[in-house]
């Protein structure tokens, strides 16, 4: 109890959990995370020849490798700054943000780019419309008509 009123009732409490086996839990979770990342990388490697129309294996593989790299780099940095609360908080927040941002940017960025490129191919600029108009005018022999000049 950090603060109490004049009657002894708690105004503020600070609770925490403690275990003498925290290292076993931490090592188990870290090992499980690395095993799952390695398994995901292996599955991405096995599916690398599937066309990207049917699967986003290449993007997913890049995201998985990026996650693995972030973990490999961040664990030693977290060990180095482990005793200091402010740098440790900053490094943890940066690692989480970087990990999530990279996954979103690689997977969804590529999808958004492909949609953007498809829309660009379908869009008709004013210059394209004028050129199509000229070609249609020339194909009809200089006359405008409501019928298709090719007879379709």
ABEGO torsion letter per residue (X at the ends): XABBBAAGBBABBBBBBBBAAAAAAAAAAAAAAAAAAAAAAAAAAAAAABBAAABAAAAAAAAAAAAAAAAAAAAAAAAAAAABAAAAAAAAAAAAAAAAAAAAAAAAAAAAAAAAAAAAAABBBAAAAAAAAAAAAAAAGGBBBABBAAGX
